[in-house]
C-alpha cells in the first residue's frame, strides 16, 4: 500500500464521522431552510427563498439580532479588558497566583445553567443578595430580570463574569511569551515599570493574543442561550430576545422547523465569518 493509500485508510474513520455528524446535518439544515417543514408533519413543500424573505420582514428576528449585537458589544470589550487586567495583576504579584487563577477560571468550568439559577436568586428584587447590598448603600431595589431597560445588560454582566477567566488564561499565556530582555531594555530606556512599560513592551507584544481573544470571545458571546432561556425566556416583551433563543422558539415552540433552519443558516454565517477571522489571526501570528 502506497503512502497516499495509508493516509486515506488512517483518516477514513474521522472522515466518516465528520460526514455523519457534521457535514450531513449541515446539508440537511440548509435543505430544510428552503422548505415549509414542520415537526411531525407528514409532508413538506419546497418554498425557495420564502423563509429568508420572511426573515427580513420579521420584527422578532430584527429585535433578536439587535439584542445579540448589543450583548456582544458589551461582553467582548468588558470581558477582554477585565481578563487582561486580571492577567497583569496576577503576573505582577506571584503570591497566591494559583488561588487567583482558580478563582477567576471557576465560572468557565461551572455549569452555566446551574449558575444561572444561582444568579436568579441573587438578582431577585425582593430578597436577592445584590439588592440587599444595594439597599444597604441606599440604592435600589432594581428588578434586574424584569426591567426592559436593565435585563439585557444584566445578562451581559453575567456573560462578562463567565468569560473573564477564560480571557485571563489566554492573556497569561501571551504574557509568558513576552521576552524578558525587552523589559530589561525598556528599564534601561527609563520605562522600567508601570504604564510606560505596558505601553512600550507588553501591549505591542500582546497584539496577536488580544485579537485572537476578541474573536474567540465574540464567537462565545454570539452563542448566548442558556442564561436567556433559564432567566428571562426572552422577556420582558422581547427585551432580552437573542438569535439562538429565537431559533429555539421557532423550532420547538411553534414547530416551524423550515423557518428555524433558515435562521440557523444565517447564524452559522455569522459564526463562520468570525471563525475565518480567527484562522486569519492564527495564520498571521505564526508568520
C-alpha positions as CSV (number, residue, x, y, z in Angstrom):
1,X,0.0,0.0,0.0
2,X,1.4,3.4,-1.0
3,X,1.7,6.4,1.2
4,X,-1.5,8.0,-0.1
5,X,-3.5,4.9,0.5
6,X,-2.2,4.6,4.0
7,X,-3.2,8.2,4.7
8,X,-6.7,7.6,3.4
9,X,-7.1,4.5,5.4
10,X,-6.0,6.2,8.6
11,X,-8.2,9.2,8.1
12,X,-11.3,7.3,6.8
13,X,-12.9,6.9,10.3
14,X,-12.5,10.6,11.0
15,X,-13.9,11.5,7.6
16,X,-16.9,9.1,8.1
17,X,-17.7,10.6,11.5
18,X,-17.3,14.1,10.1
19,X,-19.7,13.3,7.2
20,X,-22.3,11.7,9.6
21,X,-22.2,14.2,12.5
22,X,-21.1,17.4,10.9
23,X,-21.5,17.7,7.1
24,X,-24.6,15.6,6.8
25,X,-26.6,17.6,9.4
26,X,-25.4,20.8,8.0
27,X,-26.5,19.9,4.5
28,X,-29.9,18.7,5.9
29,X,-30.4,22.1,7.7
30,X,-29.6,24.0,4.5
31,X,-32.0,21.8,2.6
32,X,-34.8,22.3,5.2
33,X,-34.3,26.0,5.1
34,X,-35.8,26.0,1.6
35,X,-38.9,24.1,2.7
36,X,-42.1,24.5,4.8
37,X,-41.2,21.6,7.0
38,X,-42.9,21.4,10.4
39,X,-42.0,19.0,13.1
40,X,-44.4,16.0,12.9
41,X,-45.9,17.0,9.6
42,X,-46.4,14.0,7.2
43,X,-45.1,16.1,4.2
44,X,-43.3,19.2,3.2
45,X,-43.1,21.5,0.3
46,X,-40.3,23.5,-1.4
47,X,-40.7,27.2,-0.8
48,X,-37.5,28.5,-2.2
49,X,-36.3,31.7,-0.6
50,X,-39.6,32.4,1.2
51,X,-38.2,31.7,4.6
52,X,-35.3,34.0,4.1
53,X,-37.6,36.7,2.7
54,X,-39.9,36.3,5.7
55,X,-36.8,36.7,7.9
56,X,-36.1,40.1,6.6
57,X,-39.6,41.2,7.4
58,X,-39.9,39.5,10.9
59,X,-39.8,42.1,13.7
60,X,-38.8,39.4,16.2
61,X,-35.7,38.5,14.2
62,X,-34.7,42.1,13.9
63,X,-35.1,42.6,17.7
64,X,-33.2,39.4,18.5
65,X,-30.4,40.3,16.1
66,X,-30.1,43.8,17.5
67,X,-30.1,42.4,21.1
68,X,-27.5,39.8,20.2
69,X,-25.2,42.5,18.7
70,X,-25.7,44.7,21.8
71,X,-24.9,41.8,24.0
72,X,-21.7,41.0,22.0
73,X,-20.8,44.7,22.0
74,X,-20.9,44.8,25.8
75,X,-19.5,41.4,26.7
76,X,-16.5,41.4,24.3
77,X,-14.7,44.7,25.3
78,X,-15.5,44.5,29.0
79,X,-14.5,40.8,29.4
80,X,-11.4,41.2,27.3
81,X,-10.4,44.3,29.3
82,X,-11.0,42.7,32.7
83,X,-9.3,39.5,31.5
84,X,-6.2,41.5,30.6
85,X,-6.3,43.4,33.8
86,X,-6.6,40.2,35.9
87,X,-3.7,38.6,34.0
88,X,-1.5,41.6,34.6
89,X,-2.3,41.8,38.3
90,X,-1.6,38.0,38.8
91,X,1.7,38.2,36.9
92,X,2.7,41.3,38.9
93,X,2.1,39.6,42.2
94,X,3.3,35.9,42.3
95,X,1.9,35.3,45.8
96,X,-1.3,33.2,45.7
97,X,-1.1,33.0,41.9
98,X,-2.7,29.6,41.8
99,X,-5.6,30.6,44.0
100,X,-6.4,33.7,41.9
101,X,-6.2,31.6,38.7
102,X,-8.6,29.1,40.0
103,X,-11.0,31.8,41.3
104,X,-11.2,33.6,38.1
105,X,-11.4,30.5,36.0
106,X,-14.1,28.8,38.1
107,X,-17.0,30.4,36.2
108,X,-15.7,28.9,32.9
109,X,-15.7,25.4,34.5
110,X,-19.1,25.8,36.2
111,X,-22.3,24.5,34.5
112,X,-23.9,27.7,33.2
113,X,-27.5,26.6,33.7
114,X,-26.8,25.8,37.4
115,X,-25.0,29.1,37.8
116,X,-27.9,30.9,36.1
117,X,-30.3,29.6,38.8
118,X,-27.9,31.0,41.4
119,X,-27.9,34.3,39.6
120,X,-31.7,34.3,39.5
121,X,-31.8,34.1,43.3
122,X,-29.0,36.7,43.7
123,X,-30.8,39.2,41.4
124,X,-34.3,38.8,42.9
125,X,-35.9,42.2,43.5
126,X,-37.1,41.3,47.0
127,X,-34.6,39.0,48.7
128,X,-31.7,38.8,46.3
129,X,-28.2,39.4,47.7
130,X,-27.5,42.1,45.1
131,X,-30.5,44.2,46.0
132,X,-29.8,43.6,49.7
133,X,-26.4,45.1,49.2
134,X,-27.8,48.0,47.1
135,X,-30.4,48.7,49.9
136,X,-27.6,48.9,52.4
137,X,-25.9,51.5,50.2
138,X,-29.2,53.5,49.9
139,X,-29.9,52.3,46.4
140,X,-32.5,50.2,44.6
141,X,-34.1,47.9,44.7
142,X,-33.9,47.1,41.0
143,X,-35.8,44.3,39.2
144,X,-32.8,43.3,37.0
145,X,-34.5,40.4,35.2
146,X,-37.9,42.1,34.5
147,X,-37.0,45.7,33.7
148,X,-36.8,46.3,30.0
149,X,-34.0,48.8,30.4
150,X,-31.8,46.6,32.6
151,X,-32.4,43.0,31.6
152,X,-30.2,42.8,28.5
153,X,-27.3,44.5,30.3
154,X,-27.8,42.2,33.3
155,X,-27.4,39.2,31.1
156,X,-24.4,40.8,29.5
157,X,-22.9,41.2,33.0
158,X,-23.4,37.5,33.6
159,X,-21.7,36.9,30.3
160,X,-18.8,39.1,31.3
161,X,-18.5,37.2,34.6
162,X,-18.4,33.9,32.7
163,X,-15.8,35.0,30.1
164,X,-13.3,36.9,32.2
165,X,-11.5,33.8,33.5
166,X,-11.1,32.3,30.0
167,X,-9.7,35.5,28.6
168,X,-7.4,35.8,31.6
169,X,-5.9,32.4,30.8
170,X,-5.3,33.4,27.2
171,X,-3.6,36.7,28.2
172,X,-1.5,34.9,30.8
173,X,-0.2,32.6,28.1
174,X,0.6,35.6,26.0
175,X,2.4,37.3,28.9
176,X,4.7,34.3,29.4
177,X,5.8,34.5,25.8
178,X,7.0,38.1,26.1
179,X,10.8,38.1,26.1
180,X,12.3,39.3,29.5
181,X,15.0,41.0,27.5
182,X,12.5,43.6,26.2
183,X,11.6,44.6,29.8
184,X,15.3,45.0,30.6
185,X,15.8,47.1,27.5
186,X,12.8,49.2,28.5
187,X,14.2,49.7,32.0
188,X,17.4,51.0,30.5
189,X,15.4,53.5,28.5
190,X,13.7,54.7,31.6
191,X,10.4,52.7,31.3
192,X,11.1,50.1,33.9
193,X,7.6,49.7,35.4
194,X,4.0,51.0,35.3
195,X,2.1,52.2,32.4
196,X,5.1,53.2,30.3
197,X,6.4,49.6,30.4
198,X,3.0,48.3,29.5
199,X,2.6,50.7,26.6
200,X,6.1,50.2,25.1
201,X,6.5,46.5,25.6
202,X,3.6,44.5,26.9
203,X,0.8,45.9,24.8
204,X,2.5,45.6,21.4
205,X,3.7,42.1,22.2
206,X,0.1,41.1,23.2
207,X,-1.3,42.3,19.9
208,X,-1.9,38.9,18.3
209,X,-3.2,37.4,21.5
210,X,-5.6,40.3,22.0
211,X,-7.0,40.0,18.6
212,X,-7.4,36.2,19.0
213,X,-9.1,36.7,22.4
214,X,-11.5,39.3,20.9
215,X,-12.6,36.9,18.1
216,X,-13.0,33.9,20.5
217,X,-15.0,36.0,22.9
218,X,-17.2,37.3,20.1
219,X,-17.9,33.7,19.0
220,X,-18.8,32.7,22.5
221,X,-21.0,35.7,23.0
222,X,-22.9,35.1,19.8
223,X,-23.8,31.7,21.2
224,X,-25.6,33.0,24.3
225,X,-28.7,31.0,25.0
226,X,-28.6,29.2,28.4
227,X,-28.9,32.3,30.6
228,X,-31.7,33.8,28.4
229,X,-33.6,30.5,28.4
230,X,-33.3,30.0,32.2
231,X,-33.6,33.6,33.4
232,X,-35.9,35.5,31.1
233,X,-37.3,33.4,28.2
234,X,-36.5,36.4,26.0
235,X,-38.7,38.8,28.1
236,X,-39.9,41.1,29.2
237,X,-41.6,41.9,25.9
238,X,-38.6,40.5,23.9
239,X,-36.2,42.9,25.6
240,X,-33.7,40.0,26.1
241,X,-34.6,38.0,23.0
242,X,-31.4,36.8,21.2
243,X,-30.9,34.9,18.0
244,X,-30.4,31.4,19.4
245,X,-33.5,31.7,21.6
246,X,-35.5,32.8,18.6
247,X,-34.3,29.8,16.7
248,X,-35.2,27.5,19.6
249,X,-38.7,29.1,19.9
250,X,-39.4,28.8,16.2
251,X,-38.3,25.1,16.1
252,X,-39.7,23.7,19.4
253,X,-42.4,26.1,20.5
254,X,-44.0,26.9,17.1
255,X,-42.7,23.8,15.2
256,X,-41.7,26.0,12.2
257,X,-38.6,23.9,11.5
258,X,-38.1,25.1,7.9
259,X,-38.0,28.7,9.1
260,X,-35.9,27.8,12.1
261,X,-33.4,26.1,9.7
262,X,-33.1,29.3,7.7
263,X,-32.3,31.2,10.9
264,X,-29.7,28.6,11.7
265,X,-28.1,29.1,8.3
266,X,-27.9,32.9,9.0
267,X,-26.5,32.2,12.5
268,X,-23.9,29.9,11.0
269,X,-22.8,32.5,8.5
270,X,-22.1,34.9,11.5
271,X,-20.0,32.2,13.2
272,X,-18.2,31.2,10.1
273,X,-17.2,34.8,9.4
274,X,-15.8,35.1,12.9
275,X,-14.1,31.7,12.6
276,X,-12.5,32.9,9.3
277,X,-11.2,36.0,11.2
278,X,-9.8,33.7,13.9
279,X,-8.0,31.5,11.3
280,X,-6.6,34.6,9.7
281,X,-5.3,35.8,13.1
282,X,-3.7,32.4,13.8
283,X,-2.1,32.5,10.4
284,X,-0.7,36.0,10.9
285,X,0.6,35.1,14.4
286,X,2.5,32.1,13.1
287,X,4.3,34.0,10.3
